[in-house]
Amino acid sequence: MSNMLLITLLLGLMAIAYQLGLVRSKGVAATTSGTGVKMHSRPTYHAMLVALWVGVPAALIFAVWSLFQPGIIESMVLAQLPPEMMPATENDVRILLRRIHNLSGGFGLIEEAAAYELNAARYMAELRSISQMLMIALMASVAATALVWTRKRIHPLLRARNQVEQAVRVLLVACSAVAILTTIGIVLSMIGEAMRFFSFVSPMDFFFGTTWNPRFSTVGTDGQTGFGMLPLLWGTMMIALIALAVAVPVGLMAAIFLSEYASDRVRAVAKPIIEVLAGIPTIVYGFFALITVGPFLANFGASLGLEIRATSAITAGLVMGIMIIPFISSLSDDIITQVPKSLRDGSLGLGATKSETIRKVVLPAALPGIVGAILLAASRAIGETMIVVLAAGNSPVLTANPFEAVSTMTVTIVNQLTGDLDFASPQSLVAFALGLTLFVITLLLNVVALVIVRKYREQYE
């Protein structure tokens, strides 16, 4: 039985428990209606409490079992291997377990499997089957016990509503903690691998080096290492700045027009069309930049006597700017629309024109939201990959000319983690150092945005 089917059955069991609890609570309410005793909670709360008691313990058993089952089964499989066939190193153990996993799952191997591997695969499949049956039996027994117990607990004085609300509060806290713990986990994993990289390469050479040549980790003829980050950082910032130079004016002006000048009919048509840009896959933007925008810019530059490469920073930046216009336009439009109408009426009543009202009243009031929209667009531009892969030229050189090919940190991360590589080498570990640097850049953008908002925000009574 697959895990998805098991989860579906558990949800169905919770639905049945809800109905049984609802019938039971309504029956208790009917029997006590003439005695003067009132139900503390509505029948729906009693039903939800029964469903929670049936589903939550079973779900916890499923989660804990799924977490520890693989390790226990692998230990039991390794314990029954012949001593002379036991791998000597940890890496060889992982390779052997991967082969056994493939055999037990019905997948073939490139080379012929040994007899002891086939026996281990059959043993692993048997252990998985037994483990799953035990887990299902335990989940079913716990759910049935909880159903019987919670139905008997239903009585008028049971504070079912309080318990359900407490459970919902715990669920909300857990959902909020997921984002925080995920961020902490990502950062810690990147820090650990980045420290391993810095044991091979000096941080000074990485952060201030001007040569990017990851095939060589030794000092070159010019005295610089091959892991200099500055060409990648500058390429990332150049493309992001070009994209923001395109998206911020266009997106902000579009938001102002839609929220302040456009009629309801025009707004109902124009806003969805603009937001369609956010739903186009980035690979489509990349092909658009490579096939259409790049050659157009090259021909346009040739007509002016300028040498513009079809794959360059300006090409990637322009197309990326078009892509992030909806991030600024839609969010800014929603923020500007939320500015109280009384502020506009007061400004117009004092003799200000509509444009003066927008510049001096509406935009300052909406500044926090607008800065947030620009920050989101900047983060999106910095983290974009596919457009840069196809349109920027992937040339990690330090240049101030936007008409030449460049590379970015995200593209380099993909390149360094693609292929059959040794993840203990600096050529692969450098990707984690680059990822950590991107995280720090995004954090600084948030700090700068917070400072700007606090400094220029206008509050109204």
KOLKE-986553 format. One record per residue (C-alpha): residue number from 1; x, y, z. Coordinates in Angstrom, 2 decimals. Layout:
% KOLKE-986553
seq=NUM x=X y=Y z=Z
...
//
This chain:
% KOLKE-986553
seq=1 x=0.00 y=0.00 z=0.00
seq=2 x=1.44 y=3.35 z=-1.01
seq=3 x=1.78 y=6.22 z=1.41
seq=4 x=-0.65 y=8.34 z=-0.62
seq=5 x=-3.32 y=5.66 z=-0.42
seq=6 x=-2.69 y=5.29 z=3.32
seq=7 x=-3.08 y=9.05 z=3.84
seq=8 x=-6.29 y=9.01 z=1.79
seq=9 x=-7.69 y=6.21 z=3.94
seq=10 x=-6.76 y=8.11 z=7.08
seq=11 x=-8.60 y=11.19 z=5.84
seq=12 x=-11.61 y=9.03 z=5.02
seq=13 x=-11.49 y=7.56 z=8.53
seq=14 x=-11.44 y=11.07 z=9.98
seq=15 x=-14.51 y=11.96 z=7.91
seq=16 x=-16.33 y=8.89 z=9.23
seq=17 x=-15.29 y=9.79 z=12.79
seq=18 x=-16.61 y=13.32 z=12.24
seq=19 x=-20.02 y=12.00 z=11.19
seq=20 x=-20.19 y=9.55 z=14.09
seq=21 x=-19.22 y=12.30 z=16.52
seq=22 x=-21.80 y=14.63 z=15.02
seq=23 x=-24.58 y=12.06 z=15.38
seq=24 x=-23.51 y=11.27 z=18.93
seq=25 x=-23.32 y=14.94 z=20.00
seq=26 x=-26.72 y=15.73 z=18.47
seq=27 x=-28.18 y=12.76 z=20.33
seq=28 x=-26.70 y=13.96 z=23.62
seq=29 x=-28.03 y=17.46 z=22.96
seq=30 x=-31.51 y=16.08 z=22.24
seq=31 x=-31.62 y=13.99 z=25.43
seq=32 x=-30.53 y=16.89 z=27.63
seq=33 x=-32.68 y=19.57 z=26.03
seq=34 x=-35.57 y=19.08 z=28.47
seq=35 x=-33.42 y=18.80 z=31.59
seq=36 x=-32.21 y=22.39 z=31.62
seq=37 x=-28.58 y=21.40 z=30.98
seq=38 x=-27.11 y=23.20 z=28.00
seq=39 x=-24.32 y=21.94 z=25.77
seq=40 x=-21.14 y=23.92 z=26.27
seq=41 x=-20.12 y=23.49 z=22.63
seq=42 x=-22.00 y=23.02 z=19.40
seq=43 x=-22.22 y=19.51 z=17.90
seq=44 x=-19.79 y=20.44 z=15.14
seq=45 x=-17.06 y=21.11 z=17.71
seq=46 x=-17.64 y=17.70 z=19.31
seq=47 x=-17.48 y=16.09 z=15.87
seq=48 x=-14.23 y=17.90 z=15.00
seq=49 x=-12.75 y=16.86 z=18.34
seq=50 x=-13.55 y=13.20 z=17.62
seq=51 x=-12.03 y=13.49 z=14.14
seq=52 x=-8.86 y=15.09 z=15.55
seq=53 x=-8.43 y=12.40 z=18.19
seq=54 x=-8.80 y=9.73 z=15.51
seq=55 x=-6.52 y=11.34 z=12.92
seq=56 x=-3.75 y=13.09 z=14.82
seq=57 x=-2.35 y=10.11 z=16.81
seq=58 x=-2.48 y=7.90 z=13.71
seq=59 x=-0.74 y=10.58 z=11.67
seq=60 x=1.98 y=10.92 z=14.32
seq=61 x=2.55 y=7.16 z=14.23
seq=62 x=2.82 y=7.32 z=10.44
seq=63 x=5.31 y=10.21 z=10.57
seq=64 x=7.53 y=8.67 z=13.26
seq=65 x=7.41 y=5.24 z=11.63
seq=66 x=8.32 y=6.66 z=8.22
seq=67 x=11.18 y=8.60 z=9.79
seq=68 x=12.88 y=5.72 z=11.58
seq=69 x=11.87 y=2.75 z=9.42
seq=70 x=14.50 y=3.16 z=6.64
seq=71 x=17.43 y=3.35 z=9.05
seq=72 x=16.28 y=0.36 z=11.07
seq=73 x=15.70 y=-1.76 z=7.97
seq=74 x=19.07 y=-0.83 z=6.51
seq=75 x=20.79 y=-1.76 z=9.79
seq=76 x=19.04 y=-5.14 z=9.83
seq=77 x=19.98 y=-5.78 z=6.19
seq=78 x=23.63 y=-4.91 z=6.81
seq=79 x=23.68 y=-7.14 z=9.90
seq=80 x=22.70 y=-10.23 z=7.88
seq=81 x=25.36 y=-9.71 z=5.20
seq=82 x=28.30 y=-12.15 z=5.19
seq=83 x=31.23 y=-10.63 z=7.10
seq=84 x=33.56 y=-10.97 z=4.13
seq=85 x=31.12 y=-8.98 z=1.95
seq=86 x=30.79 y=-6.06 z=4.37
seq=87 x=32.19 y=-2.86 z=2.75
seq=88 x=35.18 y=-1.27 z=4.44
seq=89 x=34.34 y=2.42 z=4.00
seq=90 x=31.19 y=4.42 z=4.62
seq=91 x=31.00 y=5.47 z=0.98
seq=92 x=31.07 y=1.82 z=-0.12
seq=93 x=28.29 y=1.06 z=2.37
seq=94 x=26.12 y=3.77 z=0.82
seq=95 x=26.79 y=2.41 z=-2.67
seq=96 x=25.89 y=-1.13 z=-1.58
seq=97 x=22.67 y=0.02 z=0.11
seq=98 x=21.72 y=1.94 z=-3.02
seq=99 x=22.19 y=-1.22 z=-5.10
seq=100 x=20.12 y=-3.24 z=-2.65
seq=101 x=17.39 y=-0.58 z=-2.65
seq=102 x=17.24 y=-0.70 z=-6.44
seq=103 x=17.04 y=-4.47 z=-6.49
seq=104 x=14.35 y=-4.59 z=-3.80
seq=105 x=12.30 y=-2.02 z=-5.70
seq=106 x=12.41 y=-3.99 z=-8.93
seq=107 x=14.99 y=-1.81 z=-10.69
seq=108 x=17.88 y=-3.31 z=-12.57
seq=109 x=21.60 y=-2.68 z=-12.24
seq=110 x=24.18 y=-1.86 z=-14.86
seq=111 x=26.26 y=-4.87 z=-13.87
seq=112 x=25.13 y=-8.28 z=-12.71
seq=113 x=24.11 y=-8.46 z=-9.05
seq=114 x=25.87 y=-10.85 z=-6.71
seq=115 x=24.00 y=-13.61 z=-4.91
seq=116 x=24.36 y=-11.96 z=-1.50
seq=117 x=22.94 y=-8.73 z=-2.95
seq=118 x=19.89 y=-10.55 z=-4.26
seq=119 x=19.36 y=-12.21 z=-0.89
seq=120 x=19.72 y=-8.85 z=0.87
seq=121 x=17.23 y=-7.29 z=-1.55
seq=122 x=14.66 y=-10.02 z=-0.86
seq=123 x=15.23 y=-9.63 z=2.88
seq=124 x=14.78 y=-5.84 z=2.60
seq=125 x=11.53 y=-6.27 z=0.65
seq=126 x=10.23 y=-8.69 z=3.31
seq=127 x=11.15 y=-6.28 z=6.12
seq=128 x=9.40 y=-3.44 z=4.33
seq=129 x=6.25 y=-5.51 z=3.90
seq=130 x=6.24 y=-6.60 z=7.55
seq=131 x=6.97 y=-3.06 z=8.71
seq=132 x=4.11 y=-1.63 z=6.67
seq=133 x=1.64 y=-4.21 z=7.98
seq=134 x=2.70 y=-3.48 z=11.57
seq=135 x=2.36 y=0.24 z=10.99
seq=136 x=-1.11 y=-0.10 z=9.47
seq=137 x=-2.23 y=-2.38 z=12.31
seq=138 x=-0.93 y=0.03 z=14.94
seq=139 x=-2.54 y=3.03 z=13.23
seq=140 x=-5.86 y=1.21 z=12.89
seq=141 x=-5.89 y=0.06 z=16.52
seq=142 x=-5.02 y=3.51 z=17.83
seq=143 x=-7.64 y=5.17 z=15.61
seq=144 x=-10.34 y=2.67 z=16.64
seq=145 x=-9.51 y=3.07 z=20.33
seq=146 x=-9.56 y=6.85 z=20.02
seq=147 x=-12.92 y=6.73 z=18.21
seq=148 x=-14.58 y=4.64 z=20.91
seq=149 x=-13.04 y=6.65 z=23.73
seq=150 x=-13.85 y=10.10 z=22.35
seq=151 x=-17.46 y=9.18 z=21.51
seq=152 x=-18.00 y=8.09 z=25.10
seq=153 x=-16.50 y=11.37 z=26.36
seq=154 x=-19.15 y=13.48 z=24.63
seq=155 x=-21.36 y=15.10 z=27.27
seq=156 x=-22.87 y=18.56 z=27.78
seq=157 x=-20.07 y=19.91 z=29.98
seq=158 x=-17.23 y=18.85 z=27.68
seq=159 x=-15.40 y=21.96 z=26.46
seq=160 x=-14.96 y=20.66 z=22.94
seq=161 x=-14.77 y=24.11 z=21.40
seq=162 x=-11.85 y=25.14 z=23.60
seq=163 x=-9.94 y=21.96 z=22.80
seq=164 x=-10.55 y=22.32 z=19.05
seq=165 x=-9.47 y=25.95 z=19.08
seq=166 x=-6.35 y=25.01 z=21.03
seq=167 x=-5.56 y=22.33 z=18.44
seq=168 x=-6.05 y=24.85 z=15.64
seq=169 x=-3.77 y=27.30 z=17.44
seq=170 x=-1.07 y=24.65 z=17.74
seq=171 x=-1.47 y=23.86 z=14.03
seq=172 x=-1.07 y=27.54 z=13.13
seq=173 x=2.05 y=27.84 z=15.28
seq=174 x=3.47 y=24.71 z=13.67
seq=175 x=2.81 y=26.07 z=10.18
seq=176 x=4.48 y=29.35 z=11.13
seq=177 x=7.47 y=27.49 z=12.53
seq=178 x=7.91 y=25.51 z=9.30
seq=179 x=9.07 y=28.60 z=7.39
seq=180 x=11.43 y=29.66 z=10.17
seq=181 x=12.91 y=26.20 z=10.69
seq=182 x=13.27 y=25.71 z=6.93
seq=183 x=15.19 y=28.96 z=6.63
seq=184 x=17.41 y=28.02 z=9.56
seq=185 x=18.02 y=24.56 z=8.10
seq=186 x=18.96 y=25.97 z=4.69
seq=187 x=21.32 y=28.50 z=6.22
seq=188 x=22.99 y=25.93 z=8.49
seq=189 x=23.47 y=23.49 z=5.63
seq=190 x=25.00 y=26.19 z=3.45
seq=191 x=27.26 y=27.41 z=6.26
seq=192 x=28.57 y=23.90 z=6.90
seq=193 x=29.41 y=23.23 z=3.24
seq=194 x=30.76 y=26.76 z=2.77
seq=195 x=33.16 y=26.26 z=5.67
seq=196 x=34.41 y=23.10 z=3.97
seq=197 x=35.00 y=25.13 z=0.81
seq=198 x=36.91 y=27.81 z=2.70
seq=199 x=39.22 y=25.11 z=4.01
seq=200 x=40.41 y=24.74 z=0.40
seq=201 x=40.20 y=28.36 z=-0.78
seq=202 x=40.97 y=31.52 z=1.18
seq=203 x=37.91 y=33.73 z=1.85
seq=204 x=39.89 y=36.75 z=0.70
seq=205 x=40.60 y=35.07 z=-2.65
seq=206 x=36.94 y=34.10 z=-2.97
seq=207 x=35.30 y=37.40 z=-2.06
seq=208 x=37.83 y=39.72 z=-3.68
seq=209 x=39.25 y=37.63 z=-6.51
seq=210 x=38.66 y=38.89 z=-10.04
seq=211 x=39.28 y=35.61 z=-11.90
seq=212 x=36.70 y=32.85 z=-12.12
seq=213 x=38.19 y=29.57 z=-13.32
seq=214 x=36.89 y=26.77 z=-11.08
seq=215 x=38.92 y=24.11 z=-12.86
seq=216 x=42.01 y=25.38 z=-11.03
seq=217 x=42.16 y=26.02 z=-7.31
seq=218 x=45.84 y=26.95 z=-7.25
seq=219 x=47.35 y=30.37 z=-7.72
seq=220 x=47.63 y=31.40 z=-11.33
seq=221 x=50.31 y=33.28 z=-13.12
seq=222 x=48.75 y=36.62 z=-12.23
seq=223 x=48.72 y=35.86 z=-8.51
seq=224 x=44.93 y=35.41 z=-8.36
seq=225 x=43.00 y=32.25 z=-7.63
seq=226 x=40.47 y=30.72 z=-9.96
seq=227 x=37.57 y=31.09 z=-7.50
seq=228 x=37.17 y=34.87 z=-7.53
seq=229 x=33.53 y=35.78 z=-6.96
seq=230 x=33.57 y=39.41 z=-8.14
seq=231 x=32.87 y=38.69 z=-11.83
seq=232 x=29.81 y=36.66 z=-10.87
seq=233 x=28.61 y=39.18 z=-8.30
seq=234 x=29.00 y=42.07 z=-10.71
seq=235 x=27.20 y=40.17 z=-13.48
seq=236 x=24.33 y=39.41 z=-11.11
seq=237 x=24.05 y=43.01 z=-9.96
seq=238 x=24.34 y=44.43 z=-13.49
seq=239 x=21.53 y=42.28 z=-14.86
seq=240 x=19.35 y=42.91 z=-11.78
seq=241 x=19.87 y=46.69 z=-12.03
seq=242 x=18.98 y=46.68 z=-15.72
seq=243 x=15.88 y=44.64 z=-14.96
seq=244 x=14.81 y=47.01 z=-12.16
seq=245 x=15.48 y=50.04 z=-14.37
seq=246 x=12.95 y=48.58 z=-16.79
seq=247 x=10.41 y=47.15 z=-14.36
seq=248 x=10.19 y=49.81 z=-11.64
seq=249 x=9.14 y=52.80 z=-13.80
seq=250 x=6.85 y=50.76 z=-16.04
seq=251 x=5.32 y=48.75 z=-13.22
seq=252 x=4.82 y=51.73 z=-10.90
seq=253 x=3.33 y=53.93 z=-13.61
seq=254 x=1.02 y=51.09 z=-14.64
seq=255 x=-0.08 y=50.68 z=-11.01
seq=256 x=-0.78 y=54.41 z=-10.68
seq=257 x=-2.78 y=54.46 z=-13.90
seq=258 x=-4.84 y=51.41 z=-12.98
seq=259 x=-5.60 y=52.58 z=-9.44
seq=260 x=-6.07 y=56.34 z=-9.99
seq=261 x=-6.98 y=57.05 z=-13.62
seq=262 x=-8.37 y=53.93 z=-15.31
seq=263 x=-12.08 y=53.21 z=-15.35
seq=264 x=-13.42 y=50.02 z=-13.85
seq=265 x=-13.88 y=48.53 z=-17.31
seq=266 x=-10.31 y=49.29 z=-18.39
seq=267 x=-8.94 y=48.06 z=-15.05
seq=268 x=-10.86 y=44.79 z=-15.30
seq=269 x=-9.23 y=44.10 z=-18.68
seq=270 x=-5.75 y=45.58 z=-18.26
seq=271 x=-4.78 y=44.15 z=-14.86
seq=272 x=-5.30 y=40.46 z=-15.78
seq=273 x=-3.39 y=40.98 z=-19.02
seq=274 x=-0.43 y=42.44 z=-17.11
seq=275 x=-0.54 y=39.65 z=-14.55
seq=276 x=-0.34 y=37.05 z=-17.33
seq=277 x=3.35 y=37.99 z=-17.64
seq=278 x=3.97 y=36.49 z=-14.19
seq=279 x=2.58 y=33.13 z=-15.29
seq=280 x=4.78 y=32.67 z=-18.35
seq=281 x=7.55 y=30.09 z=-17.68
seq=282 x=11.00 y=31.61 z=-17.44
seq=283 x=12.30 y=29.24 z=-20.11
seq=284 x=9.89 y=30.93 z=-22.55
seq=285 x=11.34 y=34.31 z=-21.62
seq=286 x=14.79 y=32.85 z=-22.19
seq=287 x=13.92 y=31.69 z=-25.71
seq=288 x=12.26 y=35.03 z=-26.39
seq=289 x=15.44 y=36.81 z=-25.35
seq=290 x=17.66 y=34.46 z=-27.34
seq=291 x=15.65 y=34.40 z=-30.55
seq=292 x=13.96 y=37.82 z=-30.68
seq=293 x=15.38 y=40.42 z=-28.29
seq=294 x=19.06 y=39.50 z=-28.68
seq=295 x=19.17 y=39.66 z=-32.49
seq=296 x=17.07 y=42.84 z=-32.46
seq=297 x=19.50 y=44.57 z=-30.10
seq=298 x=22.47 y=43.36 z=-32.15
seq=299 x=20.97 y=44.73 z=-35.38
seq=300 x=19.91 y=47.95 z=-33.67
seq=301 x=23.40 y=48.46 z=-32.28
seq=302 x=24.94 y=47.78 z=-35.69
seq=303 x=22.76 y=50.50 z=-37.22
seq=304 x=24.12 y=52.95 z=-34.62
seq=305 x=27.71 y=51.79 z=-34.95
seq=306 x=27.67 y=49.96 z=-31.60
seq=307 x=28.75 y=46.38 z=-31.02
seq=308 x=26.01 y=44.67 z=-29.02
seq=309 x=26.20 y=40.93 z=-28.59
seq=310 x=22.98 y=39.01 z=-28.99
seq=311 x=23.70 y=37.24 z=-25.69
seq=312 x=24.66 y=39.99 z=-23.27
seq=313 x=23.77 y=41.59 z=-19.97
seq=314 x=21.46 y=44.12 z=-21.65
seq=315 x=19.51 y=41.34 z=-23.37
seq=316 x=18.99 y=39.35 z=-20.17
seq=317 x=18.23 y=42.48 z=-18.16
seq=318 x=15.58 y=43.81 z=-20.55
seq=319 x=13.72 y=40.51 z=-20.75
seq=320 x=14.01 y=39.96 z=-17.01
seq=321 x=12.64 y=43.46 z=-16.45
seq=322 x=9.60 y=42.58 z=-18.58
seq=323 x=9.15 y=39.41 z=-16.53
seq=324 x=9.09 y=41.16 z=-13.13
seq=325 x=6.79 y=44.02 z=-14.18
seq=326 x=3.72 y=42.20 z=-12.72
seq=327 x=5.44 y=41.84 z=-9.34
seq=328 x=5.70 y=45.60 z=-9.02
seq=329 x=2.54 y=46.56 z=-10.89
seq=330 x=0.09 y=44.19 z=-9.22
seq=331 x=1.40 y=44.59 z=-5.67
seq=332 x=1.75 y=48.37 z=-5.95
seq=333 x=-1.74 y=48.61 z=-7.41
seq=334 x=-3.20 y=46.68 z=-4.48
seq=335 x=-1.33 y=48.86 z=-1.98
seq=336 x=-2.29 y=52.14 z=-3.64
seq=337 x=-5.91 y=51.04 z=-3.82
seq=338 x=-5.90 y=50.42 z=-0.05
seq=339 x=-4.96 y=54.04 z=0.74
seq=340 x=-8.04 y=55.60 z=2.45
seq=341 x=-10.23 y=57.64 z=0.15
seq=342 x=-10.51 y=60.30 z=2.85
seq=343 x=-6.85 y=61.23 z=2.27
seq=344 x=-7.51 y=61.84 z=-1.41
seq=345 x=-10.69 y=63.81 z=-0.69
seq=346 x=-8.92 y=65.94 z=1.91
seq=347 x=-6.06 y=66.76 z=-0.48
seq=348 x=-8.39 y=67.60 z=-3.34
seq=349 x=-10.54 y=69.66 z=-0.99
seq=350 x=-7.52 y=71.78 z=-0.04
seq=351 x=-6.97 y=72.66 z=-3.70
seq=352 x=-4.33 y=70.13 z=-4.73
seq=353 x=-4.49 y=68.70 z=-8.22
seq=354 x=-4.90 y=64.98 z=-8.84
seq=355 x=-1.22 y=64.56 z=-9.75
seq=356 x=-0.13 y=66.48 z=-6.64
seq=357 x=-2.42 y=64.30 z=-4.52
seq=358 x=-0.83 y=61.19 z=-5.97
seq=359 x=2.74 y=62.44 z=-5.50
seq=360 x=2.39 y=64.01 z=-2.05
seq=361 x=-0.34 y=61.98 z=-0.37
seq=362 x=-1.06 y=58.64 z=-2.01
seq=363 x=2.47 y=57.49 z=-2.81
seq=364 x=3.94 y=58.42 z=0.61
seq=365 x=1.08 y=56.57 z=2.30
seq=366 x=1.66 y=53.52 z=0.10
seq=367 x=5.47 y=53.67 z=0.32
seq=368 x=5.96 y=50.60 z=2.57
seq=369 x=4.02 y=48.39 z=0.21
seq=370 x=5.72 y=49.81 z=-2.88
seq=371 x=9.17 y=49.25 z=-1.35
seq=372 x=8.12 y=45.70 z=-0.54
seq=373 x=7.04 y=45.14 z=-4.14
seq=374 x=10.33 y=46.50 z=-5.46
seq=375 x=12.24 y=44.32 z=-2.99
seq=376 x=10.32 y=41.24 z=-4.15
seq=377 x=11.10 y=42.12 z=-7.75
seq=378 x=14.79 y=42.63 z=-6.92
seq=379 x=14.98 y=39.27 z=-5.17
seq=380 x=13.27 y=37.66 z=-8.15
seq=381 x=15.77 y=39.26 z=-10.53
seq=382 x=18.79 y=38.26 z=-8.46
seq=383 x=17.62 y=34.65 z=-8.20
seq=384 x=16.62 y=34.17 z=-11.85
seq=385 x=18.49 y=31.45 z=-13.74
seq=386 x=16.95 y=30.34 z=-17.03
seq=387 x=16.88 y=33.74 z=-18.71
seq=388 x=20.52 y=34.31 z=-17.81
seq=389 x=21.51 y=30.84 z=-19.03
seq=390 x=20.09 y=31.51 z=-22.48
seq=391 x=20.49 y=35.26 z=-22.89
seq=392 x=23.51 y=36.49 z=-20.86
seq=393 x=26.23 y=34.50 z=-22.62
seq=394 x=27.59 y=32.71 z=-19.51
seq=395 x=30.93 y=34.49 z=-19.62
seq=396 x=32.29 y=35.05 z=-16.07
seq=397 x=34.39 y=38.13 z=-16.78
seq=398 x=34.58 y=41.40 z=-14.90
seq=399 x=33.33 y=44.05 z=-17.31
seq=400 x=31.37 y=47.29 z=-17.04
seq=401 x=30.03 y=47.05 z=-20.59
seq=402 x=26.37 y=45.87 z=-20.52
seq=403 x=26.63 y=44.99 z=-24.22
seq=404 x=29.02 y=42.10 z=-23.51
seq=405 x=28.36 y=38.61 z=-22.20
seq=406 x=28.40 y=38.02 z=-18.44
seq=407 x=27.47 y=35.30 z=-15.98
seq=408 x=25.62 y=35.32 z=-12.66
seq=409 x=25.89 y=33.50 z=-9.37
seq=410 x=22.76 y=31.41 z=-9.91
seq=411 x=23.95 y=30.13 z=-13.28
seq=412 x=27.33 y=29.27 z=-11.79
seq=413 x=25.69 y=27.33 z=-8.96
seq=414 x=23.83 y=25.24 z=-11.53
seq=415 x=26.99 y=24.67 z=-13.55
seq=416 x=29.02 y=23.61 z=-10.52
seq=417 x=26.38 y=21.16 z=-9.29
seq=418 x=25.63 y=19.62 z=-12.68
seq=419 x=27.28 y=16.44 z=-13.89
seq=420 x=29.23 y=13.64 z=-12.28
seq=421 x=31.21 y=15.61 z=-9.71
seq=422 x=32.89 y=14.90 z=-6.41
seq=423 x=30.88 y=16.80 z=-3.82
seq=424 x=33.90 y=16.92 z=-1.53
seq=425 x=35.94 y=18.98 z=-4.02
seq=426 x=36.14 y=22.79 z=-3.99
seq=427 x=34.74 y=22.86 z=-7.53
seq=428 x=31.40 y=21.62 z=-6.13
seq=429 x=31.53 y=23.14 z=-2.64
seq=430 x=31.90 y=26.61 z=-4.13
seq=431 x=28.21 y=26.43 z=-5.06
seq=432 x=27.30 y=26.51 z=-1.35
seq=433 x=29.54 y=29.51 z=-0.77
seq=434 x=27.82 y=31.30 z=-3.64
seq=435 x=24.40 y=30.34 z=-2.27
seq=436 x=25.29 y=31.66 z=1.16
seq=437 x=26.46 y=34.91 z=-0.42
seq=438 x=23.14 y=35.24 z=-2.25
seq=439 x=21.32 y=34.70 z=1.03
seq=440 x=23.33 y=37.48 z=2.69
seq=441 x=22.60 y=39.81 z=-0.24
seq=442 x=18.87 y=39.14 z=0.08
seq=443 x=19.05 y=39.76 z=3.83
seq=444 x=20.78 y=43.08 z=3.25
seq=445 x=18.09 y=44.06 z=0.75
seq=446 x=15.47 y=43.42 z=3.44
seq=447 x=17.40 y=45.51 z=5.97
seq=448 x=17.81 y=48.40 z=3.54
seq=449 x=14.12 y=48.28 z=2.65
seq=450 x=13.18 y=48.33 z=6.34
seq=451 x=15.39 y=51.37 z=6.95
seq=452 x=13.87 y=53.20 z=3.99
seq=453 x=10.33 y=52.42 z=5.10
seq=454 x=10.96 y=53.58 z=8.67
seq=455 x=12.62 y=56.77 z=7.51
seq=456 x=10.10 y=57.90 z=4.90
seq=457 x=6.87 y=56.30 z=6.08
seq=458 x=4.02 y=58.71 z=6.80
seq=459 x=1.47 y=57.72 z=9.41
seq=460 x=-2.07 y=59.10 z=9.57
seq=461 x=-4.56 y=59.17 z=12.39
//
